[in-house]
Amino acid sequence: MYNVYNYMILNMIKFDSKTLNPFVASSTLASPTTNISFFLIISIKI
């Protein structure tokens, strides 16, 4: 499941690199809680 999560995050970073670049940079460097929040936001966008 963790590999699938990383795969989705990497694809969304590529897809929305211009729009979410500052937010993605802060999320990937932040705590796992922030990464979960980012994943939920991506799920809502889909």
Backbone as XML, in Angstrom:
<?xml version="1.0"?>
<chain id="A" units="angstrom">
  <residue number="1" name="MET">
    <atom name="N" x="0.832" y="-1.205" z="0.000"/>
    <atom name="CA" x="0.000" y="0.000" z="0.000"/>
    <atom name="C" x="0.864" y="1.251" z="0.000"/>
  </residue>
  <residue number="2" name="TYR">
    <atom name="N" x="1.977" y="1.195" z="0.727"/>
    <atom name="CA" x="2.858" y="2.361" z="0.780"/>
    <atom name="C" x="3.458" y="2.652" z="-0.589"/>
  </residue>
  <residue number="3" name="ASN">
    <atom name="N" x="3.805" y="1.595" z="-1.348"/>
    <atom name="CA" x="4.354" y="1.793" z="-2.686"/>
    <atom name="C" x="3.323" y="2.403" z="-3.621"/>
  </residue>
  <residue number="4" name="VAL">
    <atom name="N" x="2.085" y="1.956" z="-3.512"/>
    <atom name="CA" x="1.012" y="2.528" z="-4.327"/>
    <atom name="C" x="0.820" y="3.997" z="-3.986"/>
  </residue>
  <residue number="5" name="TYR">
    <atom name="N" x="0.895" y="4.307" z="-2.697"/>
    <atom name="CA" x="0.758" y="5.692" z="-2.241"/>
    <atom name="C" x="1.852" y="6.565" z="-2.845"/>
  </residue>
  <residue number="6" name="ASN">
    <atom name="N" x="3.101" y="6.105" z="-2.759"/>
    <atom name="CA" x="4.205" y="6.874" z="-3.331"/>
    <atom name="C" x="4.063" y="7.017" z="-4.834"/>
  </residue>
  <residue number="7" name="TYR">
    <atom name="N" x="3.617" y="5.966" z="-5.515"/>
    <atom name="CA" x="3.422" y="6.008" z="-6.958"/>
    <atom name="C" x="2.388" y="7.064" z="-7.338"/>
  </residue>
  <residue number="8" name="MET">
    <atom name="N" x="1.289" y="7.113" z="-6.603"/>
    <atom name="CA" x="0.255" y="8.113" z="-6.881"/>
    <atom name="C" x="0.763" y="9.517" z="-6.610"/>
  </residue>
  <residue number="9" name="ILE">
    <atom name="N" x="1.489" y="9.682" z="-5.521"/>
    <atom name="CA" x="2.019" y="11.005" z="-5.192"/>
    <atom name="C" x="2.980" y="11.478" z="-6.273"/>
  </residue>
  <residue number="10" name="LEU">
    <atom name="N" x="3.881" y="10.598" z="-6.721"/>
    <atom name="CA" x="4.828" y="10.993" z="-7.756"/>
    <atom name="C" x="4.115" y="11.365" z="-9.045"/>
  </residue>
  <residue number="11" name="ASN">
    <atom name="N" x="3.094" y="10.604" z="-9.416"/>
    <atom name="CA" x="2.342" y="10.929" z="-10.626"/>
    <atom name="C" x="1.627" y="12.264" z="-10.498"/>
  </residue>
  <residue number="12" name="MET">
    <atom name="N" x="1.058" y="12.541" z="-9.339"/>
    <atom name="CA" x="0.345" y="13.800" z="-9.152"/>
    <atom name="C" x="1.307" y="14.973" z="-9.078"/>
  </residue>
  <residue number="13" name="ILE">
    <atom name="N" x="2.510" y="14.748" z="-8.543"/>
    <atom name="CA" x="3.524" y="15.806" z="-8.540"/>
    <atom name="C" x="3.894" y="16.159" z="-9.974"/>
  </residue>
  <residue number="14" name="LYS">
    <atom name="N" x="4.049" y="15.147" z="-10.829"/>
    <atom name="CA" x="4.354" y="15.411" z="-12.234"/>
    <atom name="C" x="3.192" y="16.122" z="-12.921"/>
  </residue>
  <residue number="15" name="PHE">
    <atom name="N" x="1.965" y="15.682" z="-12.596"/>
    <atom name="CA" x="0.781" y="16.206" z="-13.266"/>
    <atom name="C" x="0.486" y="17.646" z="-12.850"/>
  </residue>
  <residue number="16" name="ASP">
    <atom name="N" x="0.662" y="17.947" z="-11.569"/>
    <atom name="CA" x="0.321" y="19.264" z="-11.034"/>
    <atom name="C" x="1.561" y="20.021" z="-10.563"/>
  </residue>
  <residue number="17" name="SER">
    <atom name="N" x="2.700" y="19.779" z="-11.188"/>
    <atom name="CA" x="3.939" y="20.379" z="-10.714"/>
    <atom name="C" x="3.872" y="21.901" z="-10.732"/>
  </residue>
  <residue number="18" name="LYS">
    <atom name="N" x="3.210" y="22.470" z="-11.723"/>
    <atom name="CA" x="3.130" y="23.930" z="-11.791"/>
    <atom name="C" x="2.167" y="24.484" z="-10.750"/>
  </residue>
  <residue number="19" name="THR">
    <atom name="N" x="1.049" y="23.797" z="-10.561"/>
    <atom name="CA" x="0.011" y="24.320" z="-9.679"/>
    <atom name="C" x="0.362" y="24.125" z="-8.208"/>
  </residue>
  <residue number="20" name="LEU">
    <atom name="N" x="0.857" y="22.928" z="-7.877"/>
    <atom name="CA" x="1.030" y="22.566" z="-6.470"/>
    <atom name="C" x="2.490" y="22.535" z="-6.036"/>
  </residue>
  <residue number="21" name="ASN">
    <atom name="N" x="3.377" y="23.085" z="-6.865"/>
    <atom name="CA" x="4.801" y="22.912" z="-6.587"/>
    <atom name="C" x="5.209" y="23.351" z="-5.176"/>
  </residue>
  <residue number="22" name="PRO">
    <atom name="N" x="4.839" y="24.550" z="-4.706"/>
    <atom name="CA" x="5.251" y="24.931" z="-3.340"/>
    <atom name="C" x="4.636" y="24.030" z="-2.276"/>
  </residue>
  <residue number="23" name="PHE">
    <atom name="N" x="3.365" y="23.667" z="-2.493"/>
    <atom name="CA" x="2.687" y="22.818" z="-1.512"/>
    <atom name="C" x="3.270" y="21.416" z="-1.510"/>
  </residue>
  <residue number="24" name="VAL">
    <atom name="N" x="3.575" y="20.886" z="-2.679"/>
    <atom name="CA" x="4.171" y="19.554" z="-2.774"/>
    <atom name="C" x="5.538" y="19.540" z="-2.109"/>
  </residue>
  <residue number="25" name="ALA">
    <atom name="N" x="6.327" y="20.572" z="-2.351"/>
    <atom name="CA" x="7.663" y="20.627" z="-1.758"/>
    <atom name="C" x="7.571" y="20.620" z="-0.234"/>
  </residue>
  <residue number="26" name="SER">
    <atom name="N" x="6.642" y="21.391" z="0.316"/>
    <atom name="CA" x="6.505" y="21.426" z="1.768"/>
    <atom name="C" x="5.936" y="20.113" z="2.296"/>
  </residue>
  <residue number="27" name="SER">
    <atom name="N" x="5.040" y="19.478" z="1.536"/>
    <atom name="CA" x="4.417" y="18.240" z="2.008"/>
    <atom name="C" x="5.421" y="17.099" z="2.051"/>
  </residue>
  <residue number="28" name="THR">
    <atom name="N" x="6.250" y="16.983" z="1.005"/>
    <atom name="CA" x="7.189" y="15.868" z="0.948"/>
    <atom name="C" x="8.270" y="16.000" z="2.012"/>
  </residue>
  <residue number="29" name="LEU">
    <atom name="N" x="8.531" y="17.223" z="2.469"/>
    <atom name="CA" x="9.552" y="17.427" z="3.489"/>
    <atom name="C" x="8.967" y="17.437" z="4.895"/>
  </residue>
  <residue number="30" name="ALA">
    <atom name="N" x="7.648" y="17.407" z="4.998"/>
    <atom name="CA" x="7.001" y="17.531" z="6.299"/>
    <atom name="C" x="6.712" y="16.158" z="6.902"/>
  </residue>
  <residue number="31" name="SER">
    <atom name="N" x="5.924" y="16.160" z="7.942"/>
    <atom name="CA" x="5.627" y="14.929" z="8.673"/>
    <atom name="C" x="4.672" y="14.032" z="7.899"/>
  </residue>
  <residue number="32" name="PRO">
    <atom name="N" x="4.589" y="12.750" z="8.257"/>
    <atom name="CA" x="3.641" y="11.837" z="7.599"/>
    <atom name="C" x="2.198" y="12.318" z="7.696"/>
  </residue>
  <residue number="33" name="THR">
    <atom name="N" x="1.869" y="13.046" z="8.736"/>
    <atom name="CA" x="0.505" y="13.568" z="8.866"/>
    <atom name="C" x="0.191" y="14.516" z="7.723"/>
  </residue>
  <residue number="34" name="THR">
    <atom name="N" x="1.152" y="15.365" z="7.362"/>
    <atom name="CA" x="0.956" y="16.289" z="6.251"/>
    <atom name="C" x="0.840" y="15.518" z="4.948"/>
  </residue>
  <residue number="35" name="ASN">
    <atom name="N" x="1.624" y="14.454" z="4.812"/>
    <atom name="CA" x="1.527" y="13.635" z="3.603"/>
    <atom name="C" x="0.161" y="12.978" z="3.483"/>
  </residue>
  <residue number="36" name="ILE">
    <atom name="N" x="-0.403" y="12.546" z="4.585"/>
    <atom name="CA" x="-1.749" y="11.968" z="4.563"/>
    <atom name="C" x="-2.768" y="13.029" z="4.155"/>
  </residue>
  <residue number="37" name="SER">
    <atom name="N" x="-2.615" y="14.245" z="4.662"/>
    <atom name="CA" x="-3.518" y="15.331" z="4.280"/>
    <atom name="C" x="-3.403" y="15.615" z="2.791"/>
  </residue>
  <residue number="38" name="PHE">
    <atom name="N" x="-2.180" y="15.613" z="2.283"/>
    <atom name="CA" x="-1.956" y="15.818" z="0.858"/>
    <atom name="C" x="-2.620" y="14.715" z="0.046"/>
  </residue>
  <residue number="39" name="PHE">
    <atom name="N" x="-2.504" y="13.489" z="0.505"/>
    <atom name="CA" x="-3.132" y="12.364" z="-0.186"/>
    <atom name="C" x="-4.651" y="12.523" z="-0.214"/>
  </residue>
  <residue number="40" name="LEU">
    <atom name="N" x="-5.230" y="12.988" z="0.878"/>
    <atom name="CA" x="-6.675" y="13.205" z="0.919"/>
    <atom name="C" x="-7.081" y="14.308" z="-0.047"/>
  </residue>
  <residue number="41" name="ILE">
    <atom name="N" x="-6.284" y="15.368" z="-0.136"/>
    <atom name="CA" x="-6.578" y="16.452" z="-1.080"/>
    <atom name="C" x="-6.520" y="15.929" z="-2.510"/>
  </residue>
  <residue number="42" name="ILE">
    <atom name="N" x="-5.519" y="15.107" z="-2.813"/>
    <atom name="CA" x="-5.408" y="14.522" z="-4.151"/>
    <atom name="C" x="-6.614" y="13.637" z="-4.439"/>
  </residue>
  <residue number="43" name="SER">
    <atom name="N" x="-7.044" y="12.865" z="-3.456"/>
    <atom name="CA" x="-8.209" y="12.004" z="-3.653"/>
    <atom name="C" x="-9.451" y="12.830" z="-3.961"/>
  </residue>
  <residue number="44" name="ILE">
    <atom name="N" x="-9.591" y="13.964" z="-3.298"/>
    <atom name="CA" x="-10.734" y="14.842" z="-3.559"/>
    <atom name="C" x="-10.642" y="15.415" z="-4.977"/>
  </residue>
  <residue number="45" name="LYS">
    <atom name="N" x="-9.437" y="15.782" z="-5.395"/>
    <atom name="CA" x="-9.268" y="16.344" z="-6.740"/>
    <atom name="C" x="-9.640" y="15.339" z="-7.819"/>
  </residue>
  <residue number="46" name="ILE">
    <atom name="N" x="-9.311" y="14.072" z="-7.604"/>
    <atom name="CA" x="-9.656" y="13.041" z="-8.585"/>
    <atom name="C" x="-11.168" y="12.857" z="-8.580"/>
  </residue>
</chain>
